[in-house]
Amino acid sequence: MTKPLSSFRTLTRRAALPLVAALALAGCGGLGGSAKPAGGADIHVMTSGGFTAAYNDLRPEFERSSGRSVKTAYGASMGNADDSIPSRLARNEPADVVILARPALDALVAQGKVVPGSQVDLVRSAIGFAVRKGAPKPDISTVDALKRTLIAAPSIAYSASASGTYYETELLKTLGIEEQVKPKSRRILSERVGSVVARGDAALGLQQVSELLPIAGIDYIGPLPAEVQRVTVFSAGVATASKQPDAARQLIRYLNSPAAAPTIAKTGLEPLTAR
C-alpha cells in the first residue's frame, strides 16, 4: 500500500538551498515586527519529538541568517514527565516559541501559556512501527495483519505523547485486542521509543515516523494502515512569557516557509507551508 506522505518524496531528494533560506528569512523581517540585528538576545524554543529532526536541521540556517542564537529544550507534547513541555512551562522555564501537537498547543493557549492567535500549523505527522535492526519485519500492511502482529509481538513500546495516547486509548480498542496486547505494552517516558527498541528492550516500537527515522539500530517497518492511521498536526506558537516575541514570530515564519519545506519533508513529515 502507498505510505502516508509519499506525495512528498520528490522533496526528499532536495535540500533547501542556503541562499533561498536566507532570502526567506530576509522576507520574514517585515511581517509582524522586525527582527533584532545580529547579536540580539537568545531565542528559547521548546519542541516536542515529532518536529525535532526537522527543527535540528533547520535551526543552524536560521541562526546564521538571523544572527541570533537559539536555545532549545526538548520534551513531549503532553503528559506530566519532568521534561514534557507542559511541565517545563509550569516551572516557568524560559520560552519564546513552543512547538508541539496542535491539541496540546491549544490547551496551552487556554491555560494562558501561549499567545492566542499565534498558533501556526507546521507539519502533518503519521505514526509508524519499527523493530531492532536486522530483526524480521512483521506485516502491518493491513488492519488484519496489524492485529496479528500486535498479538504475536512479545513486547511493544509506545510514546508518552500524541502517538502513544492514541495507541493506548483508541487504537487497541478499535482493533478489539486491548486485553491481549495492552499488558505487554510499555509507555516510554523521556526517551525515544526507537532507542528502547534498538537496545532490545522491546520487540516492536510505535511512534511518529519522524521520531523513528533518525534512530540508529532500528529498521523502520512502515506506517499504520490508512484505516487506523492517526495523523497529528504539529504547530508552533509564541509563549506568553516570551521576552522576544517579534523574533519568535520570525522563527515560526521561517519554519513555515517554502525554503524550509524540503528539509522538513526528508524527515518523514508533510510540510504545511504558508501560501
SVG drawing of the C-alpha trace seen along z (x, -y; Angstrom):
<svg xmlns="http://www.w3.org/2000/svg" viewBox="-13 -46 39 60">
<polyline fill="none" stroke="black" stroke-width="0.4" points="0.0,0.0 1.1,-3.6 2.7,-5.0 1.4,-8.3 3.4,-11.3 4.6,-9.6 3.4,-12.6 6.3,-14.5 9.0,-12.1 10.2,-14.4 11.0,-17.0 13.1,-14.4 15.6,-14.4 16.4,-18.0 17.9,-20.1 16.9,-23.7 19.4,-25.9 21.1,-28.3 20.5,-31.3 16.8,-30.5 16.6,-30.1 18.5,-33.4 16.1,-35.2 13.1,-33.7 14.5,-34.9 15.1,-38.3 11.5,-38.4 10.2,-37.5 11.6,-40.6 8.8,-42.8 5.9,-40.6 4.6,-41.0 7.6,-43.1 11.2,-43.4 13.9,-41.1 16.7,-42.5 20.1,-42.8 22.9,-40.3 23.9,-39.8 20.3,-40.1 19.1,-38.1 18.8,-34.4 15.5,-32.8 14.3,-30.0 12.5,-27.1 10.6,-24.2 9.9,-21.4 8.4,-18.0 9.8,-14.9 7.6,-14.9 9.3,-18.0 12.7,-17.6 14.6,-16.1 13.4,-18.8 14.0,-21.5 17.5,-20.4 18.3,-20.5 16.7,-24.0 18.0,-25.8 21.6,-26.4 20.5,-28.2 18.1,-30.4 20.9,-31.2 23.3,-32.0 20.9,-34.2 19.3,-36.0 22.4,-36.5 20.6,-35.1 21.4,-32.1 18.6,-29.6 18.5,-27.7 16.4,-24.5 14.6,-22.4 13.1,-19.1 10.0,-17.3 6.8,-15.6 3.7,-17.5 1.7,-16.2 1.9,-14.3 3.4,-15.1 7.0,-13.9 9.5,-16.3 10.8,-17.2 7.4,-17.5 6.6,-20.9 3.6,-21.4 5.8,-20.6 8.6,-22.9 6.2,-25.8 4.6,-25.1 8.1,-25.6 8.4,-28.9 11.4,-27.7 12.3,-30.4 10.3,-30.0 9.7,-32.2 8.5,-29.5 6.8,-26.2 6.3,-23.5 4.1,-20.6 0.9,-18.7 -1.9,-21.1 -4.4,-19.9 -1.7,-20.3 -0.8,-23.7 -4.4,-24.9 -4.6,-23.6 -1.6,-25.8 -3.4,-28.8 -6.5,-28.0 -4.1,-27.9 -2.6,-31.3 0.8,-29.9 0.7,-30.7 -0.5,-33.8 -4.0,-33.4 -3.9,-33.6 -0.2,-32.9 -0.6,-29.3 0.8,-28.3 0.5,-24.7 3.8,-23.5 3.5,-19.8 1.4,-16.7 2.9,-13.6 1.9,-9.9 2.5,-7.1 4.7,-4.1 6.4,-1.0 10.0,0.2 11.9,3.3 15.5,3.8 17.9,3.6 18.2,7.0 15.1,8.5 12.3,9.9 9.9,7.2 6.3,8.2 3.4,7.4 1.4,4.3 0.2,3.5 -3.5,4.2 -5.6,3.9 -5.9,7.7 -2.1,8.1 -1.5,5.3 -3.8,7.1 -1.9,10.4 1.5,8.6 0.5,6.9 -0.9,10.1 2.2,12.0 4.7,9.4 6.3,10.4 6.7,6.7 5.7,3.3 7.0,-0.2 4.9,-3.3 5.5,-7.0 4.1,-9.1 2.9,-11.8 0.4,-12.0 1.0,-8.7 1.1,-6.8 -2.0,-8.4 -3.8,-7.3 -2.4,-3.8 -3.4,-3.2 -6.8,-5.0 -8.2,-4.3 -6.2,-2.1 -6.2,1.1 -9.9,0.7 -10.7,0.1 -8.8,3.3 -10.5,5.3 -7.3,6.6 -6.8,4.4 -7.0,7.2 -4.4,9.3 -1.9,6.5 -2.0,3.7 -0.5,5.8 2.7,6.3 2.9,2.7 5.2,0.3 4.7,-3.5 8.1,-5.3 8.9,-8.5 11.6,-10.9 13.2,-8.7 12.7,-7.9 10.8,-4.6 13.4,-3.7 16.2,-3.8 14.3,-1.3 13.8,1.0 17.4,0.6 18.6,1.9 16.3,4.9 14.1,3.8 11.0,4.0 10.4,6.2 8.2,3.6 8.0,-0.2 5.3,-2.7 5.9,-6.4 5.7,-9.3 7.6,-8.3 9.8,-11.4 10.9,-10.3 11.7,-6.7 13.7,-7.5 16.7,-9.2 17.4,-6.4 20.3,-4.1 20.0,-0.5 16.4,0.0 14.6,0.8 11.5,-1.2 8.7,1.1 6.1,-1.4 3.1,-3.4 -0.1,-2.3 -2.7,-1.2 -4.7,-4.1 -7.9,-2.9 -6.5,-3.2 -3.8,-5.9 -3.9,-9.0 -2.2,-12.0 -1.1,-14.6 -0.6,-18.3 2.4,-19.8 2.2,-23.6 4.2,-26.5 3.1,-29.3 4.5,-32.3 4.8,-31.8 3.0,-34.5 6.2,-34.8 8.3,-35.5 10.9,-38.2 11.5,-38.2 8.0,-37.9 9.0,-39.5 12.0,-37.2 9.8,-34.3 7.4,-35.1 10.3,-35.4 11.5,-31.9 8.0,-30.5 7.6,-32.1 10.9,-30.6 9.9,-27.1 6.6,-27.6 8.4,-29.0 8.8,-27.3 12.6,-27.3 12.1,-25.0 9.8,-22.5 12.4,-20.2 14.3,-19.8 11.1,-19.0 9.9,-16.5 13.1,-14.4 12.5,-13.8 9.2,-12.0 6.8,-14.9 4.4,-16.6 5.1,-20.4 2.2,-22.7 3.9,-25.6 2.4,-29.1 0.9,-30.1"/>
</svg>
